[in-house]
């Protein structure tokens, strides 16, 4: 992958390693998380300013919902200037 380019994956290990290398952890939007439903998925980064809007969840909960909703992980490894990127989106596998 070239600097500044994005790629898409559904591989759980790749997603987890990408997030953890950037001090990221799985989270859900608090208002949508409850019971057995992880709700709307996010990755929370250390030093992020989500306030009380996100709730930590386990990687198992994250990937259960990821598979249930048939999502893919669109991400950028490096910025155009070569820095570490935190850019990602959760997108439909159909897109």
N, C-alpha and C positions, 0 to 999 in steps of 0.2 A: 504494500500500500504506500502510495506517495504521500508526502507531507501535505496536509490540508484536505486529503480525500477521505471520504466516508465509505464504510462497508457495512454490510448487514449480516447478522448471524442469528442462529437459534441455538447454538451450542452453549449449554449452561456453564461449563468450565471456562470458556472464553469470556463470557459475560461477567462471571464472578471475579475472575482474575483481573479483567479490565477495571472493574469498579474498585476492588480492594487495592490495586496499585495506585489509585487516586484517593485513598482514604474514604471510599464510598461504602455504604451499607444499604441493604434493602429496606424500603419504607413503603407505607401506604398513606394516602390522604385520609386523615383522621375521620372526617365526616362520612367516608365511604367504607371504612373498615369496621367489621363487627362479626362476631360469631365465627362461622367457618368461611366467611368471605373476606379475602384480603383487600378488596376494594380497588381503587385506582392506584396502580403501582408507580413508584418513583425510586430513584436512588438518591439518598441523602449523603452529601459530602461533608467532611469535617469542616467546621467553620461556616457552614451554610446558614442562611438566615430564614429558615422555614418557620421559626417560632413554634407555635403549638399546632401548626396545620398538618404536620406529618407524624406518623407513629411508626416506630421501628417494628419490623416483622422479621421472621426467619427467612433464610434463603429457600428453605423448603416451601414456605407459604408463598414466597415471591414466584418461584418456578411453577408451583401448582397453578396459580392464577395465570401466569405467562402462557402455560400450555392450554389451559381451559379457554382462554380468550384468543388462542392461536396468534400470538404476538411474535414479532421479530425485533431484534435489537440493532438499530442503526446507530453507528458510532464512528467517532473520529479518534485515531490514535495520537496524531501529532497535528498541531496547528500549522498554518502555512509558513510561519517563521521557525518551525522546528520544536516549539515548546510542547509540553504535555497537554493534551486536550481533554476536557471534561464533557465535550459535546456528545449528547446521545438523544435518541428518541425511541420510544416504543411504538412500533407501527404494526399494522396488520400484515400477516404473511401473504395476503392476497394482493397487496399493492406492489 
